[in-house]
């Protein structure tokens, strides 16, 4: 009898009624949200009331549509410009108002919740969004946002969502039944302000980083006497392009080359193909072959390309996987670039490896002719001049952007004497170190802000 009683503990779990924040199977069977009991626990549905004001879209009227960024990213316009009703397929929509709390049914499981800002007053949403009026006599809207975007809360929303993988919708009834700690309004404001102060400091550091990057870009252009012949805010009717700068005769090529002028540089201007000996891609071994994946050799993909110095790599292959797939192992200090990825819409990630690595098919590895250029000069040139790389070599695809290898090889490359390259590398290295330090400070401020807030509302 005693033995049966012990085994029962595997199947029964006792939850004190005072800690029962939600009466649902996902809550009872999943890991609980361990909210603190230092504050009253209030049901979300007690201070949120759904307010779906319907509207029928008219073809000749203009509308503003909305999207909610995940993980407390905010509520913003979906398009920069107004959208004509005739271009909106779903004619039954709903009007939202400033100050409402709005969630995405589909992405609530990823923290897509937020407050409607003033500029989105009167915007429209589909039935996959739920706008709520907030009883501000009970809860501070920003406090609600902070609670609802914590990881434990988002994890619970995932368990409350059902449907196919990419179209899982949250169960609204279970969401409204969650009880969260609600201090008095004065204490809520203190928590919100403390979090906000840290985030503001982090944002100020972001501004410093952005300015430093822009200054570094301008500095390199000045050092190499490269001119932006068509500033972004200035349109010109006539543009002149040196014939020697054209790789092929086409309007597209002329427009690309016209953005930058190398006529005034006092250094030798070559093409990228003149300073590298090889450019190679990789491949992805079969994921069905478990014996191909292991702990022997790093395998790099675009998701790893977050820093100039590639130290952290998520995946590894076995020696067998490398050998049978015939992958090249590139030595430490190899320069890599992303040639196929959605990130190419706005960035051209490059790095230098801290380990010996293999690469997948979306990356390219460069072997540098080090009799002509220093490896770090090549790396910094591509990194700082990535807008030029994208303007000349980016190719838009149906599903994802890519870099046209032929166009890339034809990109102009300023090749100063080695001693000048060394001076440029030293200056850029110090600036990059400063940028990294400020980014780390901003990162730590954000982590600490979240940690401090969560320590107040979770046991």
C-alpha positions in Angstrom: 0.0 0.0 0.0 2.9 2.3 0.9 4.6 1.5 -2.4 1.4 2.4 -4.4 1.1 5.7 -2.4 4.7 6.6 -3.4 4.2 5.8 -7.1 1.0 8.0 -7.2 3.2 11.0 -6.7 4.4 10.6 -10.3 0.9 11.2 -11.5 -0.6 13.7 -9.0 0.5 17.2 -8.4 -1.0 19.3 -5.6 -1.3 23.1 -6.2 -2.4 25.4 -3.4 -5.5 27.2 -4.4 -3.9 30.6 -3.6 -1.2 29.8 -6.2 -3.7 28.8 -8.9 -3.2 31.6 -11.3 -5.2 30.0 -14.2 -7.7 27.2 -14.2 -6.6 25.5 -17.4 -5.0 22.2 -18.5 -1.9 23.9 -20.0 -1.3 25.7 -16.8 -1.9 22.7 -14.5 0.1 20.3 -16.6 2.9 22.7 -17.7 5.4 24.6 -15.6 3.7 27.2 -13.5 4.2 31.0 -13.6 5.7 31.5 -10.2 4.5 35.0 -9.6 5.2 36.5 -6.2 2.4 36.6 -3.7 3.7 39.8 -2.1 1.2 41.7 -4.2 -2.5 40.9 -4.9 -3.0 38.5 -7.8 -5.6 40.0 -10.2 -7.2 38.3 -13.1 -6.2 39.9 -16.5 -9.9 39.9 -17.6 -10.7 42.1 -14.6 -8.8 45.1 -16.0 -9.0 44.4 -19.8 -12.2 44.6 -21.8 -12.2 43.7 -25.5 -13.2 46.6 -27.8 -13.4 45.4 -31.4 -15.0 48.3 -33.4 -15.8 46.9 -36.9 -15.2 48.8 -40.1 -15.9 48.0 -43.7 -13.0 48.9 -46.0 -13.9 51.3 -48.8 -11.8 51.1 -52.0 -11.1 54.8 -52.4 -10.2 55.6 -48.8 -6.7 55.4 -47.3 -5.9 53.4 -44.2 -3.0 52.8 -41.8 -2.4 49.1 -40.9 -0.6 47.8 -37.9 2.0 45.2 -36.9 3.2 44.2 -33.4 6.8 43.4 -33.0 7.6 40.3 -30.8 9.2 40.4 -27.4 8.1 43.9 -26.3 9.2 45.4 -29.6 6.3 47.8 -29.8 3.3 48.5 -31.9 4.0 50.3 -35.2 2.8 51.0 -38.8 3.0 48.1 -41.1 3.7 50.3 -44.1 5.3 53.7 -44.3 2.6 55.1 -46.5 -1.2 55.0 -46.4 -2.8 52.0 -48.1 -5.7 52.4 -50.5 -8.7 50.3 -49.6 -8.8 48.6 -53.0 -5.4 47.1 -52.2 -6.6 45.6 -48.9 -8.0 42.1 -49.4 -9.8 41.6 -46.2 -12.7 44.1 -46.2 -13.9 43.5 -42.7 -11.4 45.1 -40.3 -11.4 46.7 -36.8 -10.5 50.2 -35.7 -8.0 50.6 -32.8 -7.5 53.5 -30.4 -4.5 55.2 -28.6 -3.8 53.6 -25.3 -5.4 50.2 -26.0 -3.5 47.0 -25.1 -3.4 44.9 -28.3 -2.2 41.4 -28.9 -1.6 39.3 -32.0 -3.5 36.0 -31.7 -0.9 34.3 -33.8 2.3 35.8 -32.3 1.2 36.3 -28.7 3.2 33.1 -28.1 6.2 35.1 -29.1 5.4 38.2 -27.0 3.6 40.2 -29.7 1.7 42.5 -27.3 1.8 46.2 -26.7 0.2 49.6 -26.2 -1.3 51.4 -29.2 0.7 54.7 -29.6 -0.9 58.1 -30.4 0.1 58.0 -34.1 -1.9 54.8 -34.6 -5.2 56.2 -33.4 -7.8 55.1 -35.9 -5.6 52.5 -37.6 -7.1 49.2 -38.7 -6.4 45.5 -37.8 -7.7 42.2 -38.9 -9.5 39.7 -36.7 -6.2 38.1 -35.8 -5.5 41.1 -33.5 -7.4 41.7 -30.3 -7.6 45.3 -28.9 -8.5 45.8 -25.2 -9.5 48.9 -23.3 -7.4 49.1 -20.0 -8.8 50.0 -16.6 -6.1 52.4 -15.6 -7.5 52.7 -12.1 -6.2 49.2 -11.6 -3.1 48.8 -13.7 -0.4 51.0 -15.3 -0.4 50.1 -19.1 3.4 50.0 -19.2 3.5 47.8 -16.2 1.2 45.4 -18.0 3.4 45.4 -21.0 6.5 44.5 -18.9 4.7 41.7 -17.1 3.2 40.3 -20.4 6.6 40.2 -22.2 8.6 38.3 -19.5 9.8 34.9 -20.6 7.6 32.9 -18.1 4.5 34.8 -19.3 5.3 34.3 -23.0 6.1 30.6 -22.3 2.6 30.2 -20.8 1.1 32.0 -23.9 2.8 29.4 -26.1 1.2 26.6 -24.1 -2.2 28.4 -24.5 -1.8 28.5 -28.3 -2.9 25.8 -30.7 -3.0 25.2 -34.4 -0.5 24.4 -37.2 3.1 25.4 -36.5 3.1 28.8 -38.1 -0.6 29.7 -37.4 -1.0 28.9 -33.7 -3.5 31.2 -32.1 -3.8 32.0 -28.4 -6.8 30.8 -26.4 -8.2 34.2 -25.4 -10.3 32.8 -22.5 -7.2 31.2 -20.9 -5.2 34.4 -21.5 -7.8 36.5 -19.7 -8.0 34.0 -16.8 -4.3 34.4 -15.9 -3.8 36.2 -12.6 -0.8 38.5 -12.3 0.7 40.4 -9.3 -0.7 44.0 -9.2 0.9 46.3 -6.7 -0.7 49.7 -6.0 -0.3 52.2 -8.8 2.5 54.1 -7.0 4.6 50.9 -6.8 3.8 50.0 -10.4 5.1 53.4 -11.5 8.3 52.9 -9.5 8.9 49.6 -11.2 8.1 51.0 -14.6 10.4 54.1 -14.1 13.3 52.0 -12.8 13.1 49.7 -15.8 12.7 52.8 -18.1 15.7 54.6 -16.7 18.0 51.6 -17.5 16.5 51.2 -21.0 17.0 54.9 -21.7 20.7 54.7 -20.7 21.0 51.7 -23.0 19.3 53.6 -25.8 21.8 56.5 -25.3 24.6 54.1 -25.7 23.0 52.8 -28.9 23.0 56.4 -30.2 26.7 56.7 -29.4 27.5 53.5 -31.2 25.5 54.6 -34.3 27.3 57.9 -34.4 30.7 56.3 -34.0 30.0 53.9 -36.9 28.9 56.8 -39.1 32.0 58.8 -38.1 34.2 55.8 -38.9 32.6 55.4 -42.3 33.2 59.1 -43.1 36.8 58.8 -41.8 37.6 55.9 -44.0 36.1 57.6 -47.1 38.3 60.7 -46.3 41.5 58.6 -45.8 41.0 56.8 -49.1 39.6 59.9 -50.9 36.4 58.0 -51.9 33.5 60.3 -52.7 29.8 59.6 -52.4 28.9 61.1 -55.8 25.2 60.9 -55.1 24.3 61.6 -51.4 21.2 59.8 -50.3 19.2 63.0 -49.8 20.2 64.5 -53.2 18.9 63.7 -56.6 20.8 64.5 -59.7 19.7 64.6 -63.3 23.1 63.9 -64.9 25.7 61.5 -63.5 29.2 60.8 -64.8 30.9 57.4 -64.5 34.4 56.6 -65.6 34.4 54.0 -68.3 37.3 52.2 -66.5 35.0 51.6 -63.5 32.4 49.8 -65.5 32.5 46.0 -65.4 29.7 45.6 -67.9 27.7 47.9 -70.2 24.2 48.2 -68.6 22.1 51.0 -67.1 22.0 49.0 -63.8 25.8 48.8 -63.7 26.1 52.5 -64.5 23.7 53.5 -61.7 25.6 51.3 -59.2 29.0 52.7 -60.1 27.7 56.2 -60.0 27.1 56.1 -56.3 30.8 56.2 -55.4 33.7 58.0 -57.1 37.3 56.8 -56.8 38.8 59.5 -59.2 40.5 61.5 -56.4 42.1 58.7 -54.5 45.9 58.9 -54.5 46.2 55.1 -54.0 45.9 52.2 -56.4 42.3 51.2 -57.2 41.8 47.6 -58.2 38.9 45.2 -58.0 38.3 42.6 -55.2 39.2 39.8 -57.7 42.7 41.3 -57.8 43.4 40.9 -54.1 42.0 37.5 -53.3 43.3 34.2 -54.7 40.1 32.1 -54.2 36.5 32.5 -53.0 34.7 29.3 -52.0 31.4 28.2 -50.6 30.4 25.2 -48.4 27.5 22.9 -48.0 25.2 21.4 -45.4 25.7 17.7 -44.6 22.6 15.6 -44.3 20.8 16.2 -41.0 19.4 12.7 -41.3 23.0 11.3 -40.8 23.4 11.7 -37.1 27.0 10.3 -37.4 27.9 13.4 -39.5 27.2 15.7 -36.6 29.4 15.7 -33.5 32.0 17.7 -31.6 35.1 17.6 -33.9 34.9 20.5 -36.4 33.0 23.8 -36.2 30.3 24.2 -39.0 29.4 27.9 -39.6 26.2 29.4 -41.1 24.8 32.9 -41.3 23.2 32.7 -37.9 26.7 32.7 -36.4 27.8 35.8 -38.2 27.1 38.4 -35.4 30.6 39.7 -34.6 33.7 40.6 -36.6 35.7 38.1 -34.6 33.9 34.8 -35.0 34.3 33.1 -31.6 30.9 31.6 -30.9 29.6 28.9 -33.3 26.5 26.8 -32.6 27.1 23.7 -34.6 29.8 21.1 -35.0 30.5 18.2 -37.4 32.2 14.8 -36.9 35.4 14.1 -38.8 33.4 11.5 -40.7 30.9 14.1 -41.7 33.6 16.5 -42.9 35.4 13.8 -44.9 32.5 12.1 -46.5 30.8 15.4 -47.4 34.2 16.6 -48.8 34.0 19.9 -46.9 37.0 22.2 -46.7 38.3 23.0 -43.3 39.4 26.6 -43.3 42.2 27.6 -40.8 41.8 30.1 -38.0 42.1 33.6 -39.4 40.0 33.0 -42.5 37.7 35.9 -43.7 34.1 34.9 -44.3 31.2 36.7 -45.8 27.4 36.0 -46.0 26.3 35.6 -49.7 22.8 34.3 -49.2 20.4 35.4 -46.4 17.5 37.7 -45.6 20.0 39.8 -43.6 21.4 41.1 -46.9 18.3 43.4 -47.1 20.2 45.7 -44.9 23.7 44.3 -43.9 26.6 42.4 -45.4 28.1 40.4 -42.5 31.7 39.6 -42.6 34.1 38.1 -40.0 37.5 36.6 -39.3 37.4 33.2 -37.7 38.8 32.4 -34.2 38.8 28.7 -35.0 39.3 26.3 -37.9 35.9 26.0 -39.5 33.8 24.5 -42.2 31.0 26.6 -43.8 27.5 26.1 -45.3 26.4 27.0 -48.8 25.2 30.5 -47.8 28.8 31.7 -46.9 31.9 32.3 -48.8 35.5 31.9 -47.6 38.2 34.3 -49.0 41.8 33.5 -49.4 43.6 36.8 -49.4 46.7 37.7 -51.4 48.7 38.9 -48.4 51.5 40.2 -50.7 49.1 42.9 -51.7 46.8 43.6 -48.7 46.6 42.9 -45.0 43.9 40.5 -44.0 42.4 42.9 -41.4 42.4 45.8 -43.9 40.4 43.6 -46.3 38.0 42.7 -43.4 37.5 46.3 -42.2 37.1 47.6 -45.8 34.3 45.2 -46.5 32.7 45.8 -43.1 32.7 49.6 -43.2 32.0 49.8 -46.9 29.1 47.3 -46.8 26.6 49.8 -48.2 28.7 50.0 -51.3 28.9 46.2 -51.4 25.2 45.9 -51.2 24.5 48.6 -53.7 26.8 47.0 -56.3 26.4 43.3 -55.7 23.1 42.5 -53.9 20.6 40.5 -55.9 17.0 40.3 -54.9 15.5 36.9 -55.0 11.9 35.6 -54.8 12.4 34.3 -51.3 15.8 35.6 -50.1 18.5 38.1 -51.0 21.9 37.1 -52.3 25.2 38.5 -53.4 26.0 38.2 -57.1 29.5 36.7 -57.1 30.6 38.2 -60.4 29.4 41.7 -59.3 31.2 41.3 -56.0 34.5 40.4 -57.6 34.2 43.6 -59.6 33.8 45.9 -56.6 36.4 48.7 -56.6 39.0 48.1 -53.9 41.4 50.9 -52.7 44.9 49.4 -52.1 47.2 51.7 -50.2 50.8 50.8 -49.4 51.2 48.2 -46.6 52.4 50.8 -44.1 49.2 52.9 -44.7 47.1 49.8 -44.4 48.6 49.1 -41.0 47.9 52.6 -39.8 44.3 52.4 -41.0 43.9 49.0 -39.4 45.2 50.3 -36.0 42.8 53.2 -36.0 39.8 51.1 -37.0 40.7 48.4 -34.5 40.6 51.0 -31.6 37.3 52.4 -32.8 35.8 48.9 -33.2 36.9 48.0 -29.7 35.2 51.1 -28.3 32.0 50.3 -30.2 32.1 46.7 -28.8 32.5 48.1 -25.3 29.5 50.4 -25.6 27.4 47.7 -27.1 28.2 45.4 -24.2 27.4 48.1 -21.7 24.0 48.6 -23.4 23.4 44.9 -23.4 24.2 44.5 -19.7 21.9 47.5 -18.9 19.0 45.8 -20.7 19.7 42.4 -19.0 19.9 44.1 -15.6 16.7 46.0 -16.2 14.8 42.8 -17.0 16.4 40.9 -14.1 15.6 43.6 -11.6 11.9 43.8 -12.8 11.4 40.1 -12.7 13.0 39.7 -9.3 10.1 41.9 -8.0 7.3 40.0 -9.5 8.5 36.4 -9.5 9.2 34.1 -6.5 
